[in-house]
Each structure stands twice: as structure tokens, then as C-alpha cells.
């Protein structure tokens, strides 16, 4: 029997059925620590890219002539692309962490991908915390209409 964090989901094909899954812990699987560290690094990179975009936007706002505006526009375009790429890299790192956690918890690669899709992004801190602590149960069964209220 697998040990780890027990997580419950609603079956996307039948809302009345539950899916029970296991997510590995970092105590038993140190590889997950490396994946969480990668997520942290990508998060910092995304924040730095966002700050660079904000600075470039300020330069554009302060432009008083066409040449300065064109240079600022180019800087904003470049900073915007870098921010986008940093955001994509962060999302990919988080997804790798989640998928790998389910795989190490005993799920097939296909099931791990499905479970990652069902994992609410706003609940990632809880998942990471339980993974680091090495124990716990998480309930992700809340229906979409319940989440809106």
C-alpha cells in the first residue's frame, strides 16, 4: 500500500463519484524537494520579470518625444515577452511537481496528468505544505458552483 497524502477529487465525468489519490511526501521522495525549489526559483524569476515590465512601462509613460517613446515601446515589448515566458516556466514547473508527486504516490503517468488537471491552483500552498510535512489529507471535492459562492 502506498503511503502519502490522501487527496479526494470529484470525477469530472460523473460529479457524484469521487476519485481517491495518493500524493507522495518529500520525506519519502526527496526529488519533490528539488521540484519545489525549482517552483520557488521560477516564482522569483516571474516576479523579477514583472518588476522589469513595470519599470519599462514607467519609462514609456515618462517619454516626451517620439524617439524616447519608440525605445520605451521596444523595452516594454521585450519585458512583456520575458514576463510571459517566466509565467509559462512557472506554470510548467508547478505542473511537473504535481504530476511527479502523483506518480511517486502510485498513479500511472496518465492518471497523474488527470489529477494535476483537477488540482485547483489556489490550493497549491496546501499541497506543498502537506508534502513537506509528510502527512495529511486534502479534500478537493468542492463543486464548481460551491466555489463561486
C-alpha positions as CSV (number, residue, x, y, z in Angstrom):
1,X,0.0,0.0,0.0
2,X,1.3,3.5,-0.9
3,X,1.8,6.0,1.9
4,X,1.5,9.7,1.4
5,X,-1.1,12.4,1.3
6,X,-4.6,11.2,0.6
7,X,-6.4,13.5,-1.8
8,X,-10.1,13.3,-2.9
9,X,-11.4,14.8,-6.1
10,X,-14.8,14.7,-7.9
11,X,-14.8,12.6,-11.0
12,X,-15.1,15.1,-13.9
13,X,-17.2,12.6,-15.9
14,X,-19.6,11.9,-13.0
15,X,-19.9,14.6,-10.4
16,X,-21.4,12.1,-7.9
17,X,-18.3,9.9,-7.9
18,X,-15.1,10.6,-6.0
19,X,-11.5,9.9,-7.1
20,X,-9.2,8.9,-4.3
21,X,-5.5,9.5,-4.9
22,X,-2.2,9.5,-3.1
23,X,0.4,12.3,-3.4
24,X,4.0,11.4,-2.3
25,X,5.7,13.2,0.5
26,X,9.1,14.9,0.2
27,X,10.3,13.0,3.3
28,X,9.9,9.7,1.4
29,X,10.8,11.2,-2.0
30,X,13.5,14.0,-1.8
31,X,13.1,14.5,-5.5
32,X,10.0,16.5,-4.7
33,X,12.1,19.0,-2.7
34,X,14.1,19.7,-5.8
35,X,10.9,20.2,-7.8
36,X,9.5,22.6,-5.1
37,X,12.8,24.5,-5.2
38,X,12.5,24.8,-8.9
39,X,9.0,26.2,-8.5
40,X,10.3,28.8,-6.0
41,X,13.1,29.8,-8.3
42,X,10.6,30.2,-11.2
43,X,8.3,32.2,-8.9
44,X,11.2,34.6,-8.1
45,X,12.0,34.9,-11.8
46,X,8.4,35.7,-12.7
47,X,8.3,38.4,-10.0
48,X,11.5,39.9,-11.3
49,X,10.2,39.9,-14.9
50,X,7.0,41.6,-13.7
51,X,9.1,44.3,-12.0
52,X,11.1,44.8,-15.1
53,X,7.9,45.2,-17.1
54,X,6.6,47.8,-14.6
55,X,9.9,49.7,-14.9
56,X,9.7,49.7,-18.7
57,X,6.1,50.9,-18.6
58,X,7.1,53.8,-16.4
59,X,9.8,54.7,-18.9
60,X,7.1,54.6,-21.6
61,X,4.8,56.8,-19.5
62,X,7.6,59.3,-19.0
63,X,8.5,59.5,-22.7
64,X,8.2,63.1,-24.0
65,X,9.3,62.6,-27.6
66,X,9.0,60.0,-30.4
67,X,12.5,58.6,-30.2
68,X,12.2,58.1,-26.4
69,X,8.7,56.6,-26.9
70,X,10.0,54.1,-29.5
71,X,12.8,53.0,-27.3
72,X,10.5,52.6,-24.4
73,X,8.0,50.7,-26.5
74,X,10.7,48.2,-27.6
75,X,11.7,47.8,-23.9
76,X,8.1,47.2,-22.9
77,X,7.7,44.6,-25.7
78,X,10.9,42.8,-24.6
79,X,9.9,42.9,-20.9
80,X,6.4,41.7,-21.7
81,X,7.7,38.7,-23.6
82,X,10.1,37.8,-20.8
83,X,7.4,38.1,-18.2
84,X,5.2,35.8,-20.3
85,X,8.0,33.3,-20.7
86,X,8.7,33.4,-16.9
87,X,5.0,32.8,-16.2
88,X,4.9,29.9,-18.6
89,X,8.0,28.4,-17.0
90,X,6.5,28.8,-13.5
91,X,3.3,27.0,-14.6
92,X,5.3,24.2,-16.2
93,X,7.4,23.8,-13.0
94,X,4.3,23.6,-10.8
95,X,2.7,21.1,-13.2
96,X,5.9,18.9,-13.1
97,X,5.8,19.0,-9.3
98,X,2.2,18.0,-9.1
99,X,2.4,15.2,-11.8
100,X,5.5,13.8,-10.3
101,X,4.0,13.8,-6.8
102,X,1.1,11.7,-8.0
103,X,3.4,9.4,-10.0
104,X,5.5,8.8,-6.9
105,X,2.3,8.3,-4.9
106,X,1.5,5.3,-7.2
107,X,-0.5,6.8,-10.1
108,X,0.1,6.0,-13.7
109,X,1.5,8.9,-15.8
110,X,-1.9,9.3,-17.5
111,X,-3.7,9.4,-14.1
112,X,-1.1,11.7,-12.7
113,X,-1.8,14.1,-15.6
114,X,-5.5,14.0,-15.0
115,X,-5.1,14.6,-11.3
116,X,-2.8,17.6,-12.0
117,X,-5.6,19.0,-14.2
118,X,-8.1,18.5,-11.4
119,X,-5.9,20.2,-8.7
120,X,-7.1,23.7,-8.0
121,X,-4.2,26.2,-8.5
122,X,-5.3,28.2,-5.5
123,X,-4.8,25.1,-3.3
124,X,-1.2,24.6,-4.3
125,X,0.2,26.0,-1.0
126,X,-1.8,23.4,0.9
127,X,-0.5,20.6,-1.3
128,X,3.1,21.8,-0.9
129,X,2.7,22.1,2.9
130,X,1.3,18.6,3.3
131,X,4.0,17.3,1.0
132,X,6.7,18.9,3.2
133,X,5.1,17.9,6.4
134,X,4.8,14.4,5.3
135,X,1.3,13.7,6.2
136,X,-2.3,14.8,5.8
137,X,-5.4,14.6,3.8
138,X,-6.8,17.1,1.3
139,X,-10.3,17.4,0.0
140,X,-10.6,18.9,-3.4
141,X,-14.2,17.7,-3.9
142,X,-15.8,21.1,-3.8
143,X,-18.2,21.5,-6.7
144,X,-17.5,24.4,-9.1
145,X,-20.9,26.1,-8.2
146,X,-20.0,25.8,-4.5
147,X,-16.6,27.5,-5.2
148,X,-18.4,30.6,-6.7
149,X,-20.4,31.4,-3.6
